[in-house]
Amino acid sequence: STPTPIATPEHTVDGFVREFLRELNFGQGTDLTRASVNDKYLAMARTVRHYLMVRWLATLRRQYQIQAKSVAYLSAEFLLGRQLDNALLAADLDEVVEEGLASLGIDLAELREAEVEPGLGNGGLGRLAACFIDSLATMNVPCIGYGIRYEYGIFRQTFVDGWQVEKPDNWLALGSPWEFPHPESAVTVDFGGHTEHYDDDGVTRSRWVPGWSVLGVPYNYMVPGFENGRVNTLRLWSARATRAFDLEIFNAGDYAQAVRAQTFAENISKVLYPEDSTPQGKELRLQQQYFFVACSLRDFLDQVLPQDFDLKNLPDRIVFQLNDTHPVIAIPELMRILVDERGWEWDDAWAITQKCFAYTCHTLLPEALEVWSVELLGKLLPRHLEIIYKINEDFMAELREAYPDDELRVRRMSIIAEYPERAVRMAYLATVAGAKVNGVAALHSQLLKDKVLHDFSDHYPDKFTNVTNGVTPRRFLRLANPELSELITSAIGDGWVTDLDKLQELEPLADDADFRQAFRDVKRANKLRLVDVLAERDGITFDPETMLDVMVKRLHEYKRQTLKLLHVVTLYDQVRSGAVKIEDITPRTFAFGAKAAPGYRMAKQTIGLINAVGRTINSDPALQGRLTVAFPANYNVTLAEKLIPAADLSEQISLAGKEASGTGNMKFALNGALTIGTDDGANVEIRELVGDDNFFLFGLLEPEVAEIVERGYHPTSYYEENRSLRHALDLIASGHFSGGDRATFEPIVSNLLSEDRFLVLADYQAYIDAQERVDEAYADTEAWTRSAVLNVARSGFFSSDRSMRDYIDRIWHTHPVPPER
Ligand code: 26V
């Protein structure tokens, strides 16, 4: 006997206006004459939410009834980007809202810009999680995303004299209309203390006597599918002090100390760690990881599952997907729940646990593989450490049986590292416990098997698989590039939005001159739009008639922003020295977007250098309209959505064997930019699909890199033997870009000349040559456009819908559940 079901507001302009005004009056407590832009934005966001609410509740009800197998996507990061447009698209409301607001004299575009994006991730890994949950909702697959509601997301980047200065990202300050807090459903998470072992009817059992605890408050977010009536849930956890925690201290009479205790607890979800390559072994980070994982397991087992659920059947009802090693502590946590709390036998618990987890690795850099010191783990999670030891003990025994004469191998594979300190290798733990392990592009998965986890792929050949990453076509084509979307739809219909392989039908149009002209018109319109955005946002000007050459991604040595910069400096030097006439240079705008981890010195230096080179070039009257460097600060999802559709050339120039996949590369190809790239990550697959003629490949291949490094790499020989490289480096070293100060960028130059870990100098000439091929190709407008169209037509594979299908078929074995109709 359900009470009267709630009704969705009428899907008409009048219906929207009524609901909007009600929200403005009753929700915001204001009226049209007094409302601020923020008032109007919040009222509109809540109104849009109402249109999705019936679907959300229906999705939840149906899932409770049928108990279909779900995916729990455990991720420390969800880099969602702005929510409004996505919600409007899902609910098919954009026209109604635009018209409704216009009838009230409100400009939708202005309200859009009022939204602060939730930047709850560092880069590719967090954005991937956001694309995946979008796809699962659109494909009607039951999924719950679990993560952390950081009070401060990725820092806001500013430039002061060209140097990065970080500002806190106070994204919640003006209200957060997309979230639903549920403090009444808070769960308790324990930390610290010690363990006890006791006799239970002749059996020795263990228990954890924690030292302190915090509360996890869930905040729910809607994850709407595209026009399909489904709304999945993303549940992010926020840390609070427990009442017991407070009371104890209050009763002791120390009010100030009690308030400090609150702060201590709330610190756990306070801020996203902005490092994405070098784990620092910070205690707070481990607290974050255990916090969200413990909340999520508790929530799923106690709240989501029906009360009488028999956990023996858990693998039929859930798979926990581990997004990198960050949530891997969930493995001993599930063991602890089953063995200590539910009294299961160890072997039974282990058998179930091994079926419930799967692990995705997102890196190849050895320094990015997380290890947690035994000392820290033992202090913070003493029972989990015992459980990990026991898992390892059993695993070592299994290995000694399999490899009786190979103790070296057995030790290599230990979950516990002995040097430089005793520490738990989280990737090994995930590999041993997980039902499947996957890399994120074909090359990456191969290298995982051959190198990073070689012993494990020997031992468990069937565990390893590949799922090439993807991006959601809703956000990164349909919403980010409305004009191209319209052009595509006018040619092949709109089925591509949920079936991106349909883009293949565009292929013949690459040879249609009218279509190519229309395609160029779209690109031009997108560039003009970007000109306005950058002028308004950053005070940057560039000529939309120039080739837009874009490198946007986190700043990392392995991604090689310095290689791009050496190209820019080389062009500048050629013109300056008179070796090349300015008229002979293809006019280009070099756009950069990159945040550096605040503690990553070389990366911050590189940001300084990009800005310094930009300042010099942009202020040289001889180069006006010919060479421009545009480096807008604070690159984020919102800016990506404006930059990528305008790009002509996509820079994907990591050293081969270092970029696990890349996903920006896919977004560019899908929006009709041509790629200049190395044979790395998903570039390999992009090139295979779009064809050699439509991709500018350069640089060493992974095996060649391995060979050079093996032989001993000497960057100075390249410097000595290559004149233009020498000139470019000398120019930087001379202080030319730093007001004559030779010291400023000395660390970059000397690093390249002495160590050059990522073989920038070795790939320099190949890169310069490839850029010359780019110039030649760009000169033939029709041929270039043809290539660009083919890039779009052949990028259907890179839909995250396809990635999700692969996960479903190869790892999850879940099924879509269409909504009741
Ligand atoms: C690692 C660490 C290490 C500890 C400090 C904090 C932290 C935060 C994040 C990470 C993960 C780094 C791995 C990562 O982001 N990988 C990227 O994943 C993308 C999605 O699969 C992929 O496209 C990129 O190539 C890969 O670099």
Boltz pocket constraint, residues with backbone or C-beta under 6 A from the ligand:
constraints:
  - pocket:
      binder: B
      contacts: [[A, 122], [A, 123], [A, 124], [A, 125], [A, 126], [A, 128], [A, 273], [A, 275], [A, 276], [A, 277], [A, 278], [A, 279], [A, 280], [A, 324], [A, 361], [A, 362], [A, 363], [A, 367], [A, 368], [A, 370], [A, 440], [A, 469], [A, 658], [A, 659], [A, 660], [A, 661], [A, 662], [A, 663], [A, 681]]
      max_distance: 6.0
